Amino acid sequence: MVRIVTENVLASRVDEVLVITGHQAQEIRAAITDLPVKILFNPDYVQGQGTSLALGVEAINAKAEAFLVFMADQPLISATLINMVVSEFEKRRCLALRPVYRGKPGHPVILDCALGAEVKTLKGDEGARQVLKQLGNKMEYVTVQDESAIFDVDTLETYEMLKNKDNKYKF
């Protein structure tokens, strides 16, 4: 799944792709080593995804204006959805933008690099939720008609369903 997510991001207009590993780092590295991405190992991954996000933001190109957050368990997010979120973010010139499908917030979330200092302090398993909550009404949303924004693979049953649904995925 990490490879599929990474390939989808690479197919979008995103300039730089960082993949943060932790658990099963060697297997993940082997699955994407041929892709033009920067792979970083988070030695504190057991403390939660906040530490991985903080590490990633620390490594972003200094000239970057914004960054997107992807989850490895969302392999259906397409380059089309990514590009739409980036374009909407550019139009609005907001601090953070999140897609919403049928009232449920999803991914990818895009944040202005002005929020980088706050993200670099994250710990625990909430990821960027703490930072997004602090934004209050400065957090913006865009309604999407693409269920992939909220679809994730959290169970073996979902994985098997997805695997059987579309043979183009090499699970």
C-alpha positions as CSV (number, residue, x, y, z in Angstrom):
1,M,0.0,0.0,0.0
2,V,2.9,2.4,0.7
3,R,4.1,2.0,-2.8
4,I,0.6,2.7,-4.3
5,V,0.1,5.8,-2.1
6,T,3.6,7.0,-3.1
7,E,3.1,6.4,-6.8
8,N,-0.2,8.4,-6.6
9,V,1.5,11.3,-5.0
10,L,4.3,11.2,-7.5
11,A,1.7,11.3,-10.3
12,S,0.4,14.6,-8.9
13,R,1.9,18.0,-9.1
14,V,3.5,17.7,-5.7
15,D,7.2,18.8,-6.0
16,E,8.8,16.7,-3.3
17,V,7.8,13.4,-1.7
18,L,9.0,12.4,1.7
19,V,8.2,8.9,3.1
20,I,8.6,8.5,6.8
21,T,9.1,5.0,8.0
22,G,9.1,3.3,11.4
23,H,7.6,-0.2,11.8
24,Q,8.8,-2.5,9.0
25,A,11.2,0.2,7.7
26,Q,13.3,-2.2,5.7
27,E,10.3,-3.7,3.9
28,I,8.9,-0.3,3.1
29,R,12.3,1.0,1.9
30,A,12.6,-2.1,-0.4
31,A,9.1,-1.5,-1.8
32,I,9.8,2.1,-2.8
33,T,13.6,2.4,-3.2
34,D,13.4,2.8,-7.0
35,L,11.0,5.8,-6.7
36,P,12.2,9.4,-6.6
37,V,11.4,10.0,-3.0
38,K,13.3,10.9,0.2
39,I,12.9,8.1,2.8
40,L,13.4,9.0,6.4
41,F,13.4,6.7,9.4
42,N,11.6,7.8,12.6
43,P,13.3,6.2,15.5
44,D,10.4,7.4,17.7
45,Y,7.6,5.9,15.6
46,V,6.3,3.9,18.6
47,Q,5.3,7.3,20.2
48,G,2.8,7.8,17.4
49,Q,2.3,9.5,14.0
50,G,2.8,12.9,15.5
51,T,6.5,12.2,15.7
52,S,6.6,11.0,12.1
53,L,4.8,14.2,10.9
54,A,7.2,16.4,12.9
55,L,10.2,14.6,11.4
56,G,8.8,15.0,7.9
57,V,8.1,18.7,8.3
58,E,11.7,19.2,9.7
59,A,13.0,17.7,6.4
60,I,10.8,19.7,4.0
61,N,12.6,21.9,1.4
62,A,13.2,25.4,3.0
63,K,11.6,27.0,-0.1
64,A,8.3,25.0,0.2
65,E,5.2,27.1,0.8
66,A,3.0,24.3,1.9
67,F,2.9,20.6,2.6
68,L,0.4,17.8,2.3
69,V,-0.2,15.0,4.8
70,F,-0.9,11.5,3.5
71,M,-1.6,8.3,5.3
72,A,-0.2,5.0,4.1
73,D,-3.5,3.2,4.6
74,Q,-5.3,5.3,1.9
75,P,-4.2,3.8,-1.4
76,L,-7.2,5.1,-3.4
77,I,-6.4,8.8,-3.2
78,S,-5.6,9.7,-6.8
79,A,-3.4,12.4,-8.3
80,T,-6.6,14.0,-9.5
81,L,-7.9,14.5,-5.9
82,I,-4.4,15.6,-4.8
83,N,-4.2,18.2,-7.6
84,M,-7.7,19.5,-6.8
85,V,-6.8,20.0,-3.2
86,V,-3.6,21.8,-4.1
87,S,-5.4,24.1,-6.6
88,E,-8.1,24.9,-4.1
89,F,-5.5,25.7,-1.5
90,E,-3.7,28.0,-3.9
91,K,-7.0,29.8,-4.8
92,R,-7.9,30.4,-1.1
93,R,-4.5,31.2,0.2
94,C,-5.5,29.8,3.6
95,L,-3.5,28.2,6.4
96,A,-5.0,24.8,6.1
97,L,-7.4,23.0,3.8
98,R,-9.0,19.6,4.2
99,P,-11.3,17.7,1.8
100,V,-14.7,16.6,3.1
101,Y,-16.7,13.8,1.7
102,R,-20.4,13.6,2.8
103,G,-19.6,15.7,5.9
104,K,-16.6,13.6,7.0
105,P,-13.1,15.2,6.9
106,G,-10.5,13.3,5.0
107,H,-7.1,13.4,3.3
108,P,-4.9,14.8,2.0
109,V,-4.7,17.7,4.3
110,I,-2.6,20.6,3.1
111,L,-1.0,23.1,5.5
112,D,0.9,26.3,4.9
113,C,4.5,26.1,6.0
114,A,3.7,28.9,8.5
115,L,2.3,26.1,10.7
116,G,5.6,24.1,10.4
117,A,6.9,25.2,13.8
118,E,3.8,23.9,15.5
119,V,3.8,20.7,13.6
120,K,7.5,20.1,14.5
121,T,6.5,19.9,18.2
122,L,3.9,17.1,17.7
123,K,4.0,13.9,19.7
124,G,1.6,11.1,20.2
125,D,-0.8,9.5,17.8
126,E,-3.1,12.4,16.8
127,G,-1.0,13.6,13.9
128,A,-1.9,17.1,12.9
129,R,-5.3,17.1,14.5
130,Q,-4.0,19.2,17.4
131,V,-2.7,21.9,15.1
132,L,-5.9,21.8,13.0
133,K,-8.1,22.2,16.1
134,Q,-6.1,25.2,17.2
135,L,-6.9,26.9,13.9
136,G,-10.6,27.0,14.7
137,N,-12.5,28.9,12.0
138,K,-9.2,29.5,10.1
139,M,-9.3,25.8,9.1
140,E,-11.0,25.6,5.7
141,Y,-12.7,22.7,4.0
142,V,-13.5,21.7,0.4
143,T,-16.3,19.4,-0.4
144,V,-15.3,16.6,-2.7
145,Q,-17.3,13.9,-4.4
146,D,-14.5,11.3,-4.1
147,E,-14.9,8.8,-1.3
148,S,-11.2,8.0,-1.4
149,A,-10.7,11.1,0.7
150,I,-12.1,9.1,3.7
151,F,-11.5,5.5,2.7
152,D,-8.8,3.8,4.6
153,V,-7.6,0.2,5.1
154,D,-7.7,-0.4,8.8
155,T,-8.8,-4.0,8.9
156,L,-7.9,-7.3,7.2
157,E,-11.4,-7.5,5.9
158,T,-11.1,-4.1,4.2
159,Y,-7.7,-5.1,2.8
160,E,-9.1,-8.3,1.3
161,M,-12.2,-6.5,-0.1
162,L,-9.9,-3.9,-1.8
163,K,-7.5,-6.6,-3.0
164,N,-10.4,-8.5,-4.6
165,K,-12.1,-5.4,-5.9
166,D,-9.5,-4.2,-8.4
167,N,-6.6,-6.4,-9.6
168,K,-4.4,-3.4,-10.5
169,Y,-3.3,-3.2,-6.9
170,K,-0.4,-5.5,-6.1
171,F,-1.2,-6.3,-2.5
